[in-house]
């Protein structure tokens, strides 16, 4: 009986870890975007563009690559 509970618990743990990773990447991307706006307003265009690009990469990685492709797929497989 104990062995029957281990596999779903591990699966739930991995889903939660991937959801945490997705959240961290998305928040990091949003903070980078906010920092880019601040850099643009002070006239530091080069750093602002780089932060803007890194923000887009972070948001894309968090929402699409991890959130949609991993977390959502595992959730639908687990529920179904």
Secondary structure, 3 states (H helix, E strand, C coil): CHHHHHHHHHHHHHHHHHHHHHHHHHHHHHHHHHHHHHHHHHCCHHHHHHHHHHHHHHHHHHHHHHHHHHHHHHHHHHHC
